Amino acid sequence: MKKLIIALATTFTLLACSSEPTPVAPPVQQFSAERYLGKWYEILRMPHGFEENLIAVTAEYRLNADNTLEVTNRGWHTNDKEWQTAIGKAEPVEGMQAAYQVTFFWPFYGGYYVSWLDEDYQMAIVTSDSTEYFWLLARSPEVEQSDIDYALAKANEWGFDIDRMIQVEHPATLP
């Protein structure tokens, strides 16, 4: 767990250089934070140190009384053979829908933008302030290949290096 928190802090330290949101892909225009709450499974991601060797990655969002979101990221570390968890806070960006500044280690924040979302809130694409951060999230660990292909096409359109994308494993049994 300490490794994940340190890696997240390092990443968001690097992202915190700009205080102005600079999404690489536009956030969706219609967004309901209440419908977005709950558990999401990570399906695709760009590689980065804070999720290295993690499988079965999930993100869970809860609404706080002050309209911020509590974010709990969890994944199974294949080398350490243990669950790693990091808890952060997402603050809405004023004047933007589906846009947050997320911190796992105050005072460092990074952009979190829901850049695509299906109408039933079952799948989402999350981007940030650089093409180094991309996630395809789903309410289920199993998605159709056509959904993955769509996400990769959007990522390519937005300038992401899709050859680097990692498809996240979600084994049926883990401790």
N, C-alpha and C positions, 0 to 999 in steps of 0.2 A: 504494500500500500504506500509506503514512504516513497518508493521509486516513482510510482504514478503521480503522486502529489508534486514531487520535485520536478519531474518532467513537465507536468502541466504548468507549473509556476514558471519554468524556464521559457516555455513556448509563449505563454501569455505576456511575459516580460518583453519578448521580442516583438510581439504584436502591438504592444502598448505605446509604441513610438509616436503614433498619431492619435490625437484625441477626437478627431473627426471621423465618423463612419465613412469607409471607402469600399463598399461592397463590390466584389468582382462580378457578381451577378445580381440583378435587381431583386429585392425582396418581393414576395407576392403582395398584391394590393388588398385582397380580402383575407383577413386573418382573425381567428378567434382563439385567444390564448386558452380559454376554458376547454375548447375541443382538442387542443394540442396536448393537454395534460395527460399524464399517464406514462406507460412503458412503451419504449421504442427499441427495436432491434437494429443494430448496425449491420448493413448488408454490404456496402462498398465504402472504401475510404482511400484517401491518399496516405502513403506511408509517412509516419512521423514518430519520433522517439518516444513520446508518452504513451503510445499504444503498441510499441514493438513487442512482439511475441504474445499479444493478447488475442484470444478468440472468445466467442460467446459474449461479445460486447453489447451492453444495453445502456440506454439512457432513460432516466425516469425524471419527469417534470412535475412539480407540485407548485401551486399558486400560494404565495405568501400574502399576508394581510395588506402589505404595502404595494401590491401589484407586481412585485418582482417574482421570479421563479427560482425555486430551489432545484438544482440539477444534481442528480446522483448518477455518475458514470461507474460502470462495473464491468470487469472482464476477467477471464481466466488466463493467468500467465502460464504459458506452456513450459517454460524452463523452471520456474519456481514452484510450480504445481500448487498454486493458491490463487484465491480470488483477490483482485485489487480493486479498491473503491476510492473514488474521489468525489467530494461534495463541493459544489460551487453555487454561485448566485448569478442570475441573469437579470440585468436591469433593462427595461424597455428604452429604446432610443426615441426621444421626443420627436414627433413629427413624421415618424416612419412606421409603417405597418410591418409586422413580422421581423423586426430588427431589435437585437439585444446586444448589450455589452456584457460579456461573461467573465467572471473572475473565479479562479480556484485558489488564488493567492493574492489577497488585497495588498497593495493598491493596483495591481496589474490586470488590465482588461484586454479582451480580444473580441472582435466582431463576430456575431452569430446571426446569420440571416437565413430565414426560410425562403429559399429562392424558387422552389416549386413544391406544390402540395396538391394531392388529388382532392376531389371535392368531398370525399368521405373521411378525410383525415386518417387514411390508412397507410399512405406513403408520403415521404417528404425528402426533399434535397436541401441540405444545409451547406452554406458556403461561408466564407469569412472575408477578410480584407486582402487576402492574397490567394493565388492559385495553388498554394501548398495545402489548403484545407478544404476538403470536400467530404460529405457523408451522404449516402443514401440510407434512409431510415425507413423501417416498416413496422407495423404493429405485430407482424408475425415473422419468425426467423426464416420462413420459406416464402420466396417470391418467384414469380414467373420469369423466365429468361427474357421475355419481351420487355418486362419492367426494368431489368438490369440494362438491356440494350438501350432503352429510352434514356435512362439516367446517364449512360456513357455518351450518348449523342448530345445531351444537354451539356455535359461536362466539356466535351470537345468544342462545342459552340461557344462556351464561355472562356476557352483558352486553357483548360486543364490538360495536362499530359496524361491521357487515359491509359497509356501503356504502363504507367506506374501504379494504377489502381489495384487495390487489394480487395478480393472478395472474402468477406469474413465468414469463418466456419462457425457453425452452431451445432456442435455434437449433441446427440440426444441425451447422453449421460455424462455428467460431471458431478464431482462431490458438492 
